[in-house]
């Protein structure tokens, strides 16, 4: 059973990403929980995301991490390092698994340079259930660092086993071509229970299912379990109401499947060591039942009988959806205890309603059976209460540099809105949008069997807010905010905030004093019912400069707007001060030398005030008519330069200032991090 998995520098995963099957929420579908003594684990892990977001790469990482432990040469995957950064070619790739097998919990991990095929570090920890602490069984490093080449601790070995083991250590301590776990288990001349447990987990207890597999072996006995299979085929409305079995010779299979016969024979010869076995085997688009008993091998081709059809159908004639269902049925009808089943694109070729039915059937039939199902999907309709737990759902999304990020639904505070509606609206991200501190064993973060997160990430993110903005200006501010939204899309920022701009009617276009804008906003506020709405008035402090007591009148409005729970975006003297900040050293070179004139902001010509003329002379555009899109490329400068100006609404009565920068920082926040 999988507890957690960590990966870094692999395909689209650049920095380390973590996936966990530790439940984080109470009182949600307790039948989805497996209890292993004092430890609870989830039965399902659901991974959603847009196309090419990296969903499949997560399952590939688990599967390939398993292959390397089972003895596959890492050179087979030498180009699987993350190509986001060229330095990654020479960096370490991390695989770390925390898992349960044979009544014990372990964390086993290793790092390697994929491109060179050299293993760098390897470690194994046992977990103390009483203290939730990791106990070192061994650590080793083939690199020159502060670690001993091999450190062994707490391995419970007899004197004879210790002698044999020490011989391995002497020959193997600096080997970088293979893993110690692999070497000892392949040798078969030393029996260390902890090592056997680890190897057994990766060899027997992870069951990957990818579309590219030409040969798939299942524990399902289609002959003995025929009635159960037919029952499911009928329940899933396939039109199939019976199965037939046509005995075939191994030589015929060799002619039909010449490329796969070697793997099939290897499987048969290996399993002949048992007294008997019976497995269904899918080879390309053909389905067979292979049985061995009393020294006799029998192979049957599986034929399918459709309602009202006079002849049987071969498996290759069935739809891709029916073929997929046989893969899924093997999990329900012939599960292997404590096994982790991985399915890439579970919904491939299957109707959404049948996917929902499969999940319901899985949870009902296997509610008390210790297995796990982890799958990727695009099917958002499974995000319904009563079908899934929120902590079962994980999202994979590309960051702005196209690397993949993993995060769970459990970090979001949910509103009354349906989960599926919130997801499709983009509230959680993971939908289509129309270094030197690499891993070191000495500073790795320990794994807890009882807590998913080491911090307070759980339910810490607001799902969705709507910001309603009404603006004093009809050109400069609207143009800027539209460009800002486009920039956020380019950066692939998902900030759980939706911006809605309220426009005045043609009749009211002249009514643009802050007080008039506030009245319009309050009337609109009464008409909508949105608990997550925030209302903003956007205006310049300059709006009051023609008043007899400008500062007093301005402060009076600020106080009144606050009493109505209306937020304010203010620039002093005007919005041009914010535009001016979009340049390196803008405060030093432009604002500080002209501070008094900027604050007064007198009109210098029929078309310009002092600040708009300053913009024209230094930036080359008239902010009253246009703002170039390229200005937003300097947004980082603006946020940095803004630290020199006051953010206080009250202080802006007497000083140059703005609070646009704080507002934009909110928009730049990504709640998934």
Secondary structure, 3 states (H helix, E strand, C coil): CEEEEEEECECCECCCEEEECCCCCCCCCHHHEEEECCEEEECEEEEECCCCCCHHHHHHHHHHHHHHHCCCCHHHHCCCCCCCCHHHHHCCEEEEEEEEECCEEEEEEEEEECCCCEEEEEEEEEEECCCCEEEEEEEEECCCCCCCCEEECCCCCCHHHHHHHHHHHHHHCCCCCCCHHHHHHHHCCCCCHHHHHHHHHHHHCEEEECCCCCEEEECCCCCCCHHHHHHHHHHCCCCEEEEEEEEECHHHHHHHCCCCHHHHHHHHHHHCCCCEEEEEEEECCEEEEEEEECCEEEEEEEEEEECCCCCCEEHHHCCHHHHHHHHHHHHHHCCCCCCEEEECCCCCCCCHHHHHHHHHHHHHHCCCCCCEEEEEECCHHHCCECCECHHHEEEEEECCCCCEEEEEHHHEECCCCCHHHHHHCCCCCCCCCCCCCCCCHHHCCCCCCCCCCCCCCCCCEECCEEEEEEECCCCHHHHHHHHHHHHHHHCCCCCCEEEEEECCCHHHCCCCCHHHHHHHHHHHHHHCCCCCEEEEEEEEHHHHCCCCCHHHHHHHHHHHHHHCCCEEEEEECCCHHHHHCCCCCHHHHHHHHHHHHHHHCCEEECCEEHHHHHHHHHHCCCCCCCCCHHHHHHHHHHHHHHHHCECCCCHHHCCCEECHHHHHHHHHCCCCC
